[in-house]
C-alpha cells in the first residue's frame, strides 16, 4: 500500500541552490518515490515514464492510456497526444507536407483501425503561438509552461494520492531536461516546484514573500 503522505513530505530531494546533490539524479529521485509506492501505483508510475519515451508514443500507447484506471493518466496523455499532433501539423505546414503526415489519429484493435474521437484542443492557440517563435529556447520554454499549467490543473485537489505523485514526476522530468538545456531556467523551475510541494503538504498553495 502506498504511503503518499510520507512521499509528498519527503519531496523534492533538492539542495539549497536547486541542483541535484552528488549522487542524485532524476532516476535516483524516482527510486526514492518508488520505495513507498504499492505495486499498483508503481505500475502507474511505470506507464507515465514509458510516455516520456518518444519511441513509445504511437496510437496503441495512447489508446492504452485512454483506458487506464487512473484519471490523471487518461487526461494527461489525451493532452499529450493533441500537443504532439499540433507540433507535427505545424512542422508539416513548414515543410509543405500533407497535413496528416505522421499524425497519431488512431490505433489497431483486432486488426481494425480505430480512430480517436475529434475533440477540441483548448490549448491549441497557445501552442501555435509558442511554435511560431523563431528562438528555439523561447519556444521550448513556452511549450513547457503550457504543459506545467495542464499538470497543475490535473492535480488540483489531489494532495496525497497517485495523481499528486505523477504530476510531480512529470514536472520533475521537465526540470531535468532544462537543467541540461539551460541551467538558469532549470533552477527557476526547481524553485517553483519546491514551493508547490511545500504548499501542497500544508494543504494549501502559498507564495513565499
C-alpha positions in Angstrom: 0.0 0.0 0.0 1.3 3.4 -0.9 2.4 5.9 1.8 1.5 9.1 -0.1 1.9 11.5 2.9 5.4 10.3 3.5 6.3 10.6 -0.2 5.0 14.1 -0.5 6.6 15.2 2.8 9.9 13.9 1.6 9.9 15.6 -1.8 11.6 17.2 -3.6 15.1 15.9 -2.6 16.8 19.1 -3.6 19.7 21.1 -2.3 19.5 24.8 -1.4 20.7 26.0 -4.8 18.1 23.8 -6.6 20.6 21.3 -8.1 20.8 17.6 -7.6 23.1 16.7 -4.7 26.1 14.5 -5.5 24.9 11.0 -6.5 21.3 12.2 -7.1 19.5 12.3 -10.4 16.1 12.1 -11.9 16.2 8.3 -11.7 17.5 8.4 -8.1 14.5 10.5 -7.1 12.2 8.1 -8.8 13.7 5.2 -6.8 13.1 7.1 -3.6 9.5 7.6 -4.6 9.0 4.0 -5.7 10.2 2.7 -2.3 6.9 3.9 -0.7 4.6 3.1 -3.6 2.4 0.0 -3.7 2.6 -2.4 -6.7 -0.5 -0.9 -8.4 0.7 2.7 -8.0 4.2 1.7 -9.1 2.8 0.3 -12.3 1.0 3.6 -12.9 4.4 5.4 -12.5 5.9 3.0 -15.0 3.2 3.8 -17.5 3.9 7.6 -17.1 7.6 7.0 -17.6 7.0 5.0 -20.7 5.2 8.0 -22.1 8.4 10.0 -21.8 10.0 7.8 -24.5 9.4 9.2 -28.0 9.5 5.7 -29.5 6.5 4.6 -27.4 4.2 7.3 -28.5 2.1 5.6 -31.1 -1.7 5.1 -31.4 -1.7 1.9 -29.4 0.1 3.6 -26.4 -2.4 6.5 -26.4 -5.3 4.0 -26.7 -4.0 2.2 -23.6 -3.6 5.5 -21.8 -7.3 6.3 -22.6 -8.4 3.1 -20.8 -6.1 3.5 -17.8 -7.8 3.3 -14.4 -6.0 6.4 -13.1 -7.8 9.6 -14.5 -4.5 11.6 -14.4 -3.0 9.1 -16.9 -6.1 9.3 -19.2 -6.3 13.1 -19.1 -2.5 13.8 -19.3 -1.9 11.6 -22.3 -5.0 12.8 -24.1 -3.5 16.3 -23.8 0.0 14.9 -24.8 -1.4 13.3 -28.0 -3.1 16.6 -29.0 0.1 18.5 -28.3 2.1 16.1 -30.3 -0.3 16.3 -33.3 -0.2 20.1 -33.1 3.6 20.1 -33.3 3.5 17.7 -36.2 0.9 19.7 -38.1 3.0 22.9 -37.6 6.1 21.1 -38.9 4.1 19.6 -41.9 3.0 23.1 -42.8 6.5 24.5 -42.7 7.9 21.6 -44.8 5.0 21.7 -47.3 3.9 18.2 -46.4 0.3 16.9 -46.3 -1.3 18.0 -43.0 -2.0 14.5 -41.7 1.5 13.1 -42.3 2.8 11.4 -39.1 -0.2 12.4 -37.0 -1.5 10.0 -34.3 -5.1 9.6 -35.5 -5.9 6.0 -34.3 -4.8 2.6 -33.2 -5.1 -1.0 -34.2 -7.6 -3.2 -32.4 -8.4 -6.7 -33.6 -6.7 -5.9 -37.0 -9.0 -3.0 -37.4 -8.0 0.7 -37.4 -9.9 2.6 -34.7 -9.9 6.4 -34.7 -9.6 8.7 -31.8 -12.7 11.0 -31.4 -12.4 14.5 -32.7 -12.2 16.8 -29.6 -11.4 20.4 -29.1 -7.8 21.2 -28.2 -8.3 24.1 -25.7 -4.5 24.9 -25.6 -4.1 25.0 -29.4 -3.9 28.8 -29.7 -1.2 29.0 -27.0 0.7 26.1 -28.6 0.7 27.6 -32.1 1.9 31.0 -30.7 4.8 29.2 -29.0 5.7 27.2 -32.1 5.8 30.4 -34.2 8.6 31.8 -32.2 12.0 31.8 -34.0 14.1 31.4 -30.9 14.3 27.7 -30.0 14.7 28.1 -26.2 11.8 30.6 -26.1 9.7 28.1 -28.0 10.5 25.3 -25.6 10.0 27.4 -22.6 6.5 28.4 -23.6 5.5 24.9 -24.6 6.7 23.6 -21.2 4.8 26.4 -19.4 1.7 25.2 -21.2 2.4 21.6 -20.0 3.1 22.8 -16.5 -0.2 24.6 -16.4 -2.0 21.5 -17.6 -0.3 19.4 -14.9 -1.4 22.0 -12.3 -5.0 21.7 -13.4 -4.9 17.9 -13.5 -3.5 17.7 -9.9 -5.8 20.4 -8.4 -7.3 19.0 -5.1 -5.0 16.0 -5.3 -2.8 16.3 -2.3 -1.9 12.8 -1.1 -2.7 10.3 -3.9 -1.1 8.9 -7.1 -2.2 11.8 -9.2 -0.1 14.2 -7.0 2.9 11.9 -7.3 2.6 11.5 -11.1 2.2 15.3 -11.6 5.3 15.9 -9.5 7.3 13.3 -11.6 6.1 14.9 -14.9 7.2 18.3 -13.7 10.5 17.0 -12.5 11.0 15.5 -15.9 10.6 19.0 -17.4 13.0 20.4 -14.9 15.6 17.7 -15.6 15.5 18.5 -19.3 16.0 22.2 -18.7 19.0 21.5 -16.4 20.7 20.1 -19.5 19.4 22.8 -21.8 19.7 26.0 -19.7 20.8 25.8 -16.1 19.2 29.1 -15.1 15.8 28.1 -16.4 16.1 24.6 -14.8 16.9 26.2 -11.4 14.0 28.6 -11.8 11.6 25.6 -12.4 13.2 23.7 -9.5 12.4 26.7 -7.2 8.8 26.8 -8.4 8.5 23.0 -7.9 9.8 23.3 -4.3 7.3 25.9 -3.4 4.4 23.9 -4.9 5.4 20.8 -3.0 5.7 22.6 0.3 2.4 24.3 -0.3 0.7 21.1 -1.1 1.9 19.4 2.0 0.4 22.2 4.1 -2.9 21.6 2.3 -2.8 25.0 0.6 -1.0 26.8 -2.1 1.2 29.7 -0.9 3.7 32.2 -2.3 6.9 32.9 -0.5 7.5 36.6 0.4 
